[in-house]
Amino acid sequence: MQSSAPLFPEEASAMAAHVDALFWTLFGLCALVAAAIFVTLIAFAVKYRRRRADELPPPTRSHVSLEVTWTVVPLGVFVAIFTWGADLYFRLSNPPGDAVQVYAVARQWMWKFQHLDGRREINELHLPVGRPVKLTMTSEDVIHDLFFPAFRVKADVLPGRYTSIWFQPTKAGRFQLFCAEYCGTKHSGMIGQVVVMDPNDPGDDPVLVMVDAYPDQPHGVVAHAPPPNRHPVRRLVFAIRRAALAVLFVLLVAASIVQFRERCPRCGLRLGSHGRLFLPEQCRGCGVFFERPPV
């Protein structure tokens, strides 16, 4: 079951839609900012071009509201993106407690999978639909990377240590898996398939008998991704990060307020628009040079 557009594989796992939502949000924000920058650049180049050889631009004055806006709005956007991405990362890093355990071993140039009941597969993985699956992986030789495009998950497979990923298939069918880390001359041939099976339709493949290894599977029901069972240490780290971001935001706002209130000692012009606290600067009103004391 392949998508007609290989750059946009279908969403076949419980977390795929969440990953796509974050990706398209970032893409849209980048496109919007890039378009705004180029449009403003062209408009200002036309509007404020020099019309006479002896023309001098008028002195620029501070605009407190504008500077607060371009400081607070991007900071809020970045904090929101970080919080969204961190939450998604922790959800992808914490498999449910009832996930099906499958072991994967990578070697040049094949994937070997083994289920808890002893069944083994090479370059093909059969799984029931609607059941979370945790893969525990290692490599026999070099660094590999197991990538499931339709499930939106990938992870490095390293020699001498174990890594893991989890996903919950929500569609029956065949989906590609790849090695996403260059591992030698036949790297491009290190591919395979995930066969997601519906317990109510056992006529597709004789290997469907392996579904009997999961007797607690709710037949015909595709469950939603359960809430992640976050480790207390991870929750503490996440809370500390949020608190640090809040403190940083308060400090930036306070520094901006102090900076906006500073005036030139000669002409009294506000100097907040310079944005530098330690370097020698020149007042744009009277031209005097001064150096701000360290804060």
Secondary structure, DSSP 8 states (H G I E B T S, - for coil): ---SSTTS----BTTHHHHHHHHHHHHHHHHHHHHHHHHHHHHHHHHT---STT---------HHHHHHHHHHHHHHHHHHHHHHHHHHHHHHS--TT-EEEEEEEETTEEEEEETTS-EEESEEEEETT--EEEEEEESSS-EEEEEGGGTEEEEE-BTS-EEEEE-B-S-EEEEEEE-S--STTGGG-EEEEEEE-TT-TTS-GGGGGGGG-TT--TT-----------HHHHHHHHHHHHHHHHHHHHHHHHHHHHHH-B-TTT--B-GGG--SSS-EE-TTT--EE-----
